[in-house]
Amino acid sequence: MRFEELAHKQTAIGEVSLRRRWDPAVQKDVYEVKLDDDYLMSSLFTVAEEDLARIALTHLDGAHLHVAVGGLGLGYTALTVLDDPRVDSLIVIDALAEVISWHEEGLIPAGRTLMADSRCRFVCADFFELNGTSSLDPQRPDQRFDAVIVDIDHSPKHVLHPKNAAFYSVDGLRQLATHIQPGGVFALWSNDAPDDRFITRLSAVFASADARVVEFPNPLQGGQSANTVYLAITADANSRTHTSGTAT
């Protein structure tokens, strides 16, 4: 079958749908999630989502790491976190119960692996609302994480809902830092080019901050496409992290 809508559901932010289609350009099934007519994610483009996790974890020394991922999507960031044997626990926070259920039911291929890994747990909640509480993990009020990795909005400027914008302010980032261990990292995916103003806001809160451009082939349009990964490190970085690289 060249195209199949696997699931769809009307939610508070619009209709969310999961579809699978055969792509002759890459000779494989491609899974896509849409919000109304807007494409949120595609299994054609996973390099930046995977590098998001790798960049964050590369900057952490030691073992027994505790990681929080904001945004489940098709699961590629979470899978990459679990590929690191130093990770003891991972919570993946997503506001859409439908997306979580697609993983639990095996409609999304990554779900089978994520569900089978005892280190991984799904949390159905609004990441941005949890950021305003004492912990990103409702089951562990005092939990602080070695890495918080976020892939929800298109970019700090292009958010899926207006209420999300406060997270990218200095006050929102300062609150986020309370959930991260000393020397821990915050990594953020963005579809836009690096934003100097956002890096300035990160630098006002974290000990260091930069942006990495991640390039990858685009089989639909040809040539290369690029996303941005922002990386910020909390104070006392020398105890838990490598030295941050130069902004790209």
C-alpha positions in Angstrom: 0.0 0.0 0.0 1.5 3.3 -1.1 -0.4 5.4 1.6 -2.2 4.6 4.8 -3.6 6.8 7.6 -2.9 4.8 10.7 -4.6 7.0 13.3 -6.0 10.4 13.8 -7.5 12.3 16.7 -8.9 15.7 17.4 -7.0 17.3 20.2 -7.0 20.6 22.1 -4.4 22.0 19.6 -5.9 20.5 16.4 -6.2 17.2 14.6 -3.2 15.0 15.0 -2.7 12.2 12.5 -0.2 9.4 11.9 0.3 8.2 8.4 2.6 5.8 6.5 3.5 6.0 2.9 5.9 4.2 0.6 8.5 6.7 -0.7 10.1 5.5 -4.0 13.0 8.0 -3.6 14.3 6.1 -0.6 12.6 2.7 -1.3 11.0 2.4 2.2 8.0 3.2 4.3 8.0 6.7 5.7 6.1 7.6 8.9 4.8 11.1 9.3 2.9 13.0 12.0 0.8 16.0 11.1 -1.0 18.6 13.2 -3.9 19.7 11.0 -2.1 20.5 7.7 1.3 21.2 9.3 4.0 18.4 9.2 5.4 17.9 12.7 7.9 15.1 11.9 8.9 12.6 9.4 11.1 9.5 9.5 12.8 10.7 6.3 14.6 13.3 8.4 16.0 11.9 11.7 19.7 13.0 11.7 19.2 16.2 13.7 16.8 14.5 16.2 19.5 11.8 16.8 22.3 14.3 16.9 20.3 16.3 19.4 20.7 13.5 21.9 24.3 12.6 20.9 25.5 16.2 21.3 23.9 16.5 24.7 25.3 13.2 26.1 28.7 13.7 24.6 29.1 16.7 26.9 28.5 14.6 30.0 31.2 12.6 31.9 30.5 9.8 34.2 27.8 7.1 34.4 24.4 6.6 36.0 22.9 9.5 33.9 19.3 10.6 34.3 17.7 12.2 31.2 14.4 13.9 30.4 13.3 14.4 26.9 10.5 16.9 26.1 8.6 15.7 23.0 8.2 12.0 22.0 7.4 12.4 18.3 8.5 9.3 16.3 10.9 8.4 19.1 14.3 8.9 17.4 15.7 11.2 20.1 14.6 8.8 22.9 16.1 5.8 21.0 19.5 7.6 20.7 19.5 8.4 24.4 19.0 4.8 25.2 21.8 3.8 22.9 24.2 5.3 25.5 24.9 2.6 28.1 25.6 5.2 30.8 21.9 6.2 30.9 20.2 4.8 33.9 16.8 6.4 33.4 14.9 8.3 30.8 11.5 10.0 31.0 9.9 11.1 27.8 7.3 13.9 28.3 4.6 14.5 25.7 1.3 16.4 26.0 -0.5 14.2 23.4 -1.8 11.0 24.8 -2.5 9.9 21.3 1.2 10.0 20.3 2.1 8.0 23.4 -0.6 5.4 22.6 0.7 5.0 19.1 4.0 4.0 20.5 2.4 1.7 23.1 0.3 0.0 20.4 3.3 -0.5 18.1 1.9 1.8 15.3 5.2 3.7 15.4 8.2 1.3 14.9 10.3 2.9 17.7 7.6 2.2 20.2 8.4 -1.4 20.5 12.0 -0.7 21.4 11.1 2.1 23.8 8.4 0.0 25.5 10.8 -2.9 26.0 13.5 -0.9 27.7 13.0 -0.8 31.4 15.0 2.5 31.7 12.4 4.4 29.7 9.1 5.8 30.9 6.5 7.9 29.2 4.9 10.9 31.0 1.7 12.3 29.5 1.9 15.9 30.4 2.6 19.4 29.0 6.4 19.8 29.3 6.1 23.6 29.5 3.7 23.4 32.4 5.9 20.8 34.2 8.8 23.2 33.8 6.9 25.6 36.1 6.7 23.0 38.9 9.2 21.5 41.3 10.1 18.6 39.0 9.8 17.5 35.4 9.0 14.1 36.8 5.6 14.0 38.6 6.6 10.8 40.3 9.8 12.2 41.7 9.4 15.7 43.1 13.1 16.1 43.9 14.5 14.7 40.7 17.1 16.8 38.9 18.5 15.6 35.5 21.9 15.3 34.0 20.4 16.3 30.6 17.1 17.9 29.5 16.6 17.5 25.8 13.7 19.3 24.0 12.2 18.9 20.6 8.6 20.3 20.6 8.3 23.6 18.8 9.6 24.5 15.4 12.0 26.9 17.0 12.2 29.4 19.8 10.5 32.0 17.5 8.0 29.6 15.9 6.0 27.8 18.6 3.1 25.5 18.2 1.1 27.4 20.8 1.5 31.0 22.0 1.8 29.8 25.7 5.0 28.0 24.9 6.8 31.2 24.1 7.4 32.0 27.8 9.7 28.9 28.1 12.3 30.6 25.8 12.5 33.8 27.8 15.2 34.3 30.4 12.7 33.6 33.2 11.6 30.3 31.6 15.2 29.2 31.0 16.1 30.1 34.5 13.3 27.9 35.8 14.5 25.1 33.5 18.0 25.3 35.0 16.5 24.4 38.4 15.7 20.9 37.0 19.2 20.3 35.8 22.2 19.0 37.9 25.3 21.2 38.3 27.3 20.7 35.2 24.3 19.2 33.4 23.1 20.1 29.9 20.1 21.5 28.1 19.8 20.7 24.4 17.1 22.1 22.1 16.2 21.3 18.5 15.2 24.1 16.1 14.2 24.1 12.5 15.5 27.6 12.0 19.1 28.9 11.6 20.9 29.8 14.8 19.3 32.8 16.6 21.9 35.1 18.3 19.2 36.6 20.5 18.2 33.2 21.9 21.9 32.3 22.5 22.2 35.6 24.5 19.3 34.6 26.6 20.8 31.1 27.2 24.1 32.7 28.1 22.3 34.9 30.7 21.2 31.7 32.6 23.8 29.0 31.8 27.5 28.9 32.3 28.0 28.4 28.5 25.8 28.2 25.4 26.2 27.8 21.7 24.5 26.6 18.6 25.5 23.7 16.3 24.3 23.5 12.7 23.4 19.9 11.7 23.3 19.2 8.0 21.7 16.2 6.3 20.7 15.1 2.8 17.2 16.0 1.6 15.9 13.2 -0.6 12.7 15.2 -1.5 14.3 18.4 -2.7 17.8 17.3 -3.3 21.0 18.8 -1.8 21.4 19.5 1.9 19.1 20.7 4.6 20.0 21.9 8.1 18.6 22.2 11.6 20.1 23.8 14.7 20.9 22.2 18.0 21.3 24.6 20.9 23.5 23.4 23.8 23.7 25.1 27.2 25.6 23.9 30.3 24.8 24.7 33.9 27.4 26.1 36.3 30.1 23.9 37.8 30.4 22.3 34.3 33.9 21.0 34.9 32.6 18.4 37.4 30.2 16.8 34.9 31.0 17.9 31.4 33.6 18.4 28.7 34.5 21.9 27.6 31.8 23.4 25.3 32.7 23.9 21.6 32.6 27.1 19.7 29.4 28.3 18.2 28.8 27.5 14.6 
